[in-house]
């Protein structure tokens, strides 16, 4: 099973969550199509920002797009101008409903060298710049190992170095337990467009095991969240008193 399905989809609900968080009774196909188009548009227009994933949250009158980027400054732009342009473009081209409020949030990726999507994008750019594919793959694996990953696998396929016959090359370091559901494995695919054809790229990164939280840990987390909510409410009351 581990080699016949996308590793991230295989682990959804057990250790991973859906990237689209919403529920629809009637217009499911319409919203799904919107999500696909929004992601395709953002990935195309934010190539230099190194976007790892795009999460979309919906409510009845709100659409929230969360962009996880290794270079948030590129997305935000000067004084937040980039975010405003993205908001207007998404609402005008894809949503087309004036009652729905569109918001765009940017989150910075703490460890970009263990994000499979970013590693695949970097390898794509290296191959398109005509760097020897084997050297590029070795550099990628060294970077991921230094970042603290427990395992990495990289596959490139196509007319490598312009050869007449297409072939597949694979490099592996560490372990990649695809059949272990609790194993946190990040996966990404990319296509490098070269003068002699398309090169397919696949990257697997094993970050470690994810275990369910104990009842004590969940209790501590809920208490911590309650304390934060109470503190924010007290601050709001103090500010309202001062204004009065």
N, C-alpha and C positions, 0 to 999 in steps of 0.2 A: 504493500500500500504506500509506503514512504516514497517510492520512486515513480508513482503513477499519478501523483496529485501535487498541487502547489503546497509547499510546506506551511505557508502562512494560513491558507484556507483550512488545511488539515487540523490546525491548532485553534481555530476560532471557537470561542465560547469556553474552551478549557483554560487556556492561558492568554489568549489574544482577544481583542474586541474588534467589532466591525468598524471600518473607516467611515461609513455612513450611518449616522445615528438618528433615525426618524421612523415614524410609522404612518402608513397611509391606507385608507379603506378603498378609495375609488381611483385616485390618480397615481397609482404606484408606478406604472410604466412611464408616465410623464416625468415624475420626479427622478426616477432612475436614469432616464435619458439626459435630464438636466445635469445630474451628478457626473455622468460620463463626459459630457461636453465641457463642463467647468474644469474638470481635472485635465483633460486634453489641452484646453486653452492655456491653463496656468503652467503646465509642464513645458509647453512650447515657448511661452513668452518669458519664463523665468529660468532659462537654461543656465545663465551665469550665477544664479543664486543658489545652485545645488540643492534643489528641493528633494527631500527624502520621501515624505508622504503628505497627503492632503486629506484632512478630516472635514466632513460636512455634517452639521447639525441643523435640524429643522424643527420649527414649531408652526402653529397656524399662521402667524404673521411675522415670522422672522427666519432668516437664513444666515447661519454662521459658518464661515469658511476659516478653518485653522490650517495655516501653512507651516510645516516644520522645515526650516531651512538652515544650512550651515553658514550662510551669509545673509543674515536678516537685514543688514544695512542696504543691500542691493534692492530688496523688495520694498522696504519702507521709503527709501529715497530721501530727498531734502525736505525736512519739516513734515514728513508723512505724506508727501505728494504722491508717491508711488501707490500707497494703500488707497488713497482717494480715487485714483484713476482705475484701480482694480475694482473697487466697489461699483463705480459708475458703469464700467464695461460689463460686469457680471449682471447687474440689474437690467441694463439695456438690451444685451444680446441674448441672455439665457433665461432670466426670470420673467421679465416683461409684465410683471404684476406690480402696480404702483403701491398696493396695500402691503406688500411684503418688504420688510426692512432687511437690507443686506449689510452684514458686517464682516470684516476681514481681520483676523488676528494672526500675528506672526510669532512663532516660537523658535528659539535658537536651539540647535542640536548640540548637546554637551560633548559627545564623543563621535565626531563624524567618521572616524576611521573604523568604526564597527557597524556602520550603517550600510547594508548591502546595496541599496539604491545608489548611494553616493559613490561607493567603490566601483560599481558597474558603470556609472556615468564617467568617472575618471578614466577607467580603462577604455571606454568608448572614445574619448577625446584623444588618448594616447595613440590608439590604433589609427584613428583618422588623420593624425599628424605623421603617419608612416613610421612610428617607432616600432622596432622589432617586437612582435607580439609576445615572444617568450620572455624577453627582458621586462616588458610591461607587466606580465602576469607575476613574475618573481617579485618585482617591486611592490605590487599590490599585496601579495601574501606577507611580505616582511612588514609592511605598514600595519596590516590587521593584527599580526602577532604582537607587535610592539604595543598596540592599543589594549591588549589584554584578552583577546578572544581565545576560546578554547579550541577552535577548529575553523578552517576555511577551505572551501573548494571553489575553483574557478574553471570554467569550461569555455573555450572559444571554438567556433565552427564556421567553416566557409572556405573561400579561396585564400588561405593564409599565405602571406607574402607574395600574392599574385600567382600562386601555383595553378596549373591547368585543372587539376583534380581537387575538388573540395575534400577537406578532412576535418577531424575533430581532435583538439588537444586539451588535456586536462592536467591540472596541478592541484594536489591536495596536501594540506598540512594539518596535523592534529586529528580530532575525531569529529564526525558529522552524524550523530545518531538520529536518522530521519524517522525511524519507527517509534522513538520514545516521545510520547505526546508532551510530557512536561519539559522536554528540551526546548529552550528558546532559540529557534533557528530563524534567522532573517534571510530572506530570499529576494532576488531581483533579476530581471531580464532587461537587456538593452540590445540595440542594433547599431553597429558602426557602418556608416555608408562610405565606402571607399571607391576609388576609380575602377577597381577590378571586381566589384560586387559587394554584397552585404555580408558582414561578419556578425554572427550571433554570439551574444555574451550572456553567461549565466553565473551568478555568484551565490554561494551559500555561506553563511557565517553563524557559527555556534557560539552563543554568548553565555551558556550555563543553564542549569535547571531552575525551573520556577515551581515552588511548592505553595500549596494553599496556606493561607494565614490561619493561625490557631484562634480559638475563641478569645483568648486573652489579648492577642495582638489586635483583633478587630475591635474589642471593647476599648482598648487604649486609643485606637485611631478615632473612634466615634466621640470619645470624651475630649480628645484634642480638637476635633472639628467643632464641637459644642462650645468649647472655651474660646475659640477664634471668633465664632459667631457672636457670642456674648460681648467680647471685647469690641467688635466692630459696632454693635448696637449701642454700647456705652459711649463710644467716640461720637456716633451720630447724634445722641442726645446732648452731649456736651457742646458740640458745634451748634446745634439748634438753640440751646440756651444762650450761648455767647452772641449769636446773631440777634436774638431777641433783646 
